[in-house]
């Protein structure tokens, strides 16, 4: 008779999924799998914790760095990405055993000392533009910084009070909205600025359509359309925002708009070519800058189910977290599958392996 021996179930930790797989330093990442909870370790002394034992949390290693474990359960673990972390393979160590390894992409710092309130932008030459917006009515020494391909950040535009939204046209002119003045400025390659349009209310988000019409979000409730000959039309009206409207076009010509309100259940609006307004998704906290990939998925700087970062919303309206991180206000795809992620004070690059939809 042959006796079949049953193997003991493995007690080694196992990673099934990591949500999300990209984060800023300081962002929280959730791991799902098995054997991720604490284990009882004898202390050698009687105490109130299970007869002389205490529970020891597993250790999370991101590359060569230990990442703080915030929560540990049998099938779920939450960790925080260390400030000094780089992209690397995540492993969970527990009681002498370690899990399989899963890649986590950590955003790298590009610049600090900025004050972004909307998306950064990149032109076709690879130059990045980001604002120093300042508090409402505050004159700042620099309105817009330019980060050139050598990585140096230099003052580019001065004299625009409360620079807010940014956009670039086919000729690589930069457009800058002033929420204080209700104006949109056009800035040439040498940094000279002129008024392109005025009377835009509380001018915030900017976006070009394929025909080079410029759309301007007046956070008091209007989306303006400015034709190439500078004729101005009211394109759509929305609920006023407490902060700003943020705009982005999708591959099919749909204009997507966010505008945080006092609600914690805000929407991403989808406006067709005729100005008809629909809701793609509702359920975001303080949605701000947004961008679209070539598959038509929308990425929004927002809180999703209590977690702050960049949410991705499918064309069918299903949402999940794509990037984790605190204080994110802007997001923009760049060539090569990466993205720029802006917080109120800093600018990062993260390699997502996703191609964005870019008009220019």
N, C-alpha and C positions, 0 to 999 in steps of 0.2 A: 504494500500500500504506500502510495506517495502522499506525504503530508505537505500541504501547501501552507507556507508561512505567510501571514499577513504582515505587510510592512507597516511600520509605525508612521502615522501622518507627520509630515515635515513641520518643524516648529520654526524654521527659518522665515524671516520676513519676506514678503513678496509684493512687488509693485505691479499692479495691473494698469492703472492709468494715473497720469499727473494732470491736474487741472488748475490753471492753464499751464502750458509748457513754455511760456515766456513771461518774464517779469522784470520790473525795475528793481534795483537794489532797495530793500525795504518792503517789497511786495510779499504777499502771502500766497503760498502754493499749497494746494490740497492733494494728498496722495491717497489713492484707494487701492486696496489689495487685501492681504491676509497677514496675520501675526504682526500687526503694527502697534499693538497696545503695550502697556507696561508689563513687566514681569515681576513677580514677587522675589525679593532678594532678602536673605536672612541678615538681620542686623546684629545677631548675637545677644541681644538684650530684649527682655519682654517689654512691650509697649502697647499702645492702643491700636496699632496698625497690624491686624491679623497675626496676633501671637508672635511678635518678635520679627516680623518681616515688613518690608516697605516695597512699594511699587516703584520701579525704575523705568523711566521713559527710554525709548530707543534713541539712538544717535543718528541724525541725518547728516550725511556728508555730501556736499555739493563740490565736486572736484576735490581739492585738498582742504576745504574749509568746512568746519562744523556749522550747520545752520540751526538756529534756535527752534526747538520743537514747541509749538504753542498748544497743541492738543494731540492726544494720542489715544486711539481706540483700536479695537481689534481689526476693524476693516477700514479705518480712516485715520489719517494723520495730517496735521496742518503744520507747516514750517514757515519761517520767515527768511527771505533771501538776505544774506549779510550785505552790508554796505560795500564791502570790498570784493564781493564775489564777481566772478566772470562765468561765461557760459561753460558748462561742464556736465559730467554725468552724475546723476543723483543716486545715492545708495543709502539704504537703511540698515543700520547695524544694531543687533540686539542679542545679548546673551551668548556672545561668541560666534554668531552666525551673521551673514550679510545677505541682502537681497540682490536681485538682478539690478542692473544699472539702466537708467533712463535719462536721455539728454534733456536738459533744461537750458533754455536760451536766456541769458541775462543781458539786459540793455547796457551799453557802454556810454559813458558820459562824453558829450561833445563840448558843452559850454555851460558855464554858470554865470550869474550876474545879469540875467535877463528878467523881464517881467512879461511873460506871455499870458494872454487871455483868450487866445484862439490858436488855430493851426499855424505852425511854421510852413514855409514853402521852399521849394528848390526850383531853380531855373534849369534850362537845358544844358547850361555850361557847368552844372554841378555846384553852383553857389547856393547857400542856404540863407534864408532871411528869417529873422525872429525879432519881435518887438520888445521895447521897454516901454510898457504902456503907462505905468504910474497910476496913482489914484485919480479919481475924476477931478478935473480942473488943475491937476499938478503938471507943471512944466518940467520935463526931464531933460537932462543934457543931451541924450541920444534918443531918437524916436524908433529907429530900426537899426539893428546890427546886421552885418553881412559876414558870414563864415565862408571863406574861400576854400578851394580844394586843398590848400596847404594846412588847413585846420585852424588858421588864425582868425579870430573874431575881431572885426574892426567896425567902428562907427560908420554908418552908411547914410542915414537920413537924420536930420535935425529939424526942429521947429514945428513938428506935427504934434499937437497936444492930444494925449490919450490915443496914440496909434493902436488900432484894434485888429481889424481883419486884414489879411494879405491875399493877393492873387497876382499871377504872372500871365501876361499875354504871349502871343506867338512871337512877338519881336523882343521878348524878354524885358519889357517894361514892367516895373513893379507897381501895383496899385495898393494903396493904404487907406483904410477908412479911419476917420476920427469920430469917435462917439461923442466927444465934447462939442465939436464944431458942426457935426452933421454934414461933413464933406468927405469926398473921396479924392485922393491925390494920385496923380500919375508920376512915377519917378523913373527917370531915364537911367541908362547903365552907368552914367557918371555920378549919380546921386542927386541930380537936380530935380526938384519937385515942383509941380504946377497943379492947380485945382482942376480936376477932371469933371466933377459934378458937385453940386451943393443942394441944400434943402432936403437932405436925406434923413431928417429926424435924428434919432440916436443911432447913427450908422455903425453897424458892427460887421457881420459876416459878409464875405465877398466870394463870388464864383463866376467863372466864364462858362458859357455853353459852347458847343462846337462852332456856332456862327459868330462867336466873339461878342455876343451880347453879355454885358456885365450885370449881374444880379447883386443887389445890396439889401441886406437885412436891417430894417429899422426896427429895433427891439420894441418900440411902442405898438407894433402891430402890422407892419407893412413890409412886403417884399417888392422892391422896385426892380424894374428891368430897364437898363440903359443901352440903347442901340449903339452901333458903332458911330453913327452920326450925332450921338449924344442926346437924342430924343429920349425922354423919360416917361415910362408907363408904370402904372400900378399893376403888378403881376398877380399878387395874391395877398390876402389879409389873414392874419392868425391871431391867436391869443397873445397879449403882450408878455414879454419875458422880463424877469427880474435882473437878468444879467446881459444876455446877448443872443442873437440868432446866429447859428452856424450853418453854412451851406455847402453842399457838394453835389455834383452831377454824377449820375450813373451812366453806364454804356448805352442804355435805351433812351436817354434824354430826360429821365425823371430827375427832378430836383428834390433832394432830401434835405430836410431842415430840422434842427433841434433848437429849442429855446427853453431853458429851465424856468420853471415857475415856482411858486411856494409849495407845490405838490411834491410828494416823493414818488409819484407814479406818472412821470412825464412820458411824452410820446416822441417818436421819430415820425415826422410827416413826410408823405410822398406826394409831390405836386407834378401833375403831368404837363405836357406842352401847352395845354389850353388854360392852365392855372387852376384846374380842379384839384381840390385838396383831399387826400386820404390819409389814413393812419397805417403805417407799416407795422409798428410795434408800440405797445404801451406798457410801461412797467419799469422805467429807468429812473434813477435818482440823479438829479442835476446833470442831464446830458449836455455835452458841450461839443468840442471839435469833432469832425467826422470825415471819413474818406471811404471810397468804394474800390473793391478789387475788380479784376477783369471778369470774374464770375458773377458779379452783381451783388456780392455780400457787402453789407454796410458795417463799418467799424466806428464806434462811438465812444468817446471818453465819457464815462458815466459810472454810476454804481448799479450793479445788477445783483439783486437778492442780497443786499447788504455788503457786497464786496466791490471795492473800488478798483478801477482799471480801465481797460478798453474792451467793450462788449462787441461781439460780432453777431450780426443779425442776418439771417438768410433771406432771400427774396420771398420766402413763404412766411416770414415774420418770427422764426424761432431764434432765440437768443442764448448765447453762452459767453463765457469770459475768454478772451483771446490773449490779453496781457494783464498781469496784475501789477498794481503799483499805486502809491498814494499821490494825491494832488495833481493828477493828470488833467490837463485842460485842452491839449491839442494833439492831433495825430495826422500824419501825412505819409503816403507811400513814396518811396524813391526807387530808381532803377536798381535792378539786381535782386529784387525780392525782399528788400529791407523797408524799414519805416522809421520816420522821425517821431519821437514821442516827447511832447513838451509838458513840463510842469510849470507852476507859477514862477519858478526861479531858475530852472535848468532845462537843458535840451539833451536828449539821448538818441542813440541809434540802436535798433534791435533787428537782428537778422531773422525774419519770419519765414523766408522761403515762399513768399506770396507776392505775386505781381499785382500792383495797383493799377487802377484806371486813371490815366493821365491824359488831359486834353492837349497839353503842350509839352 
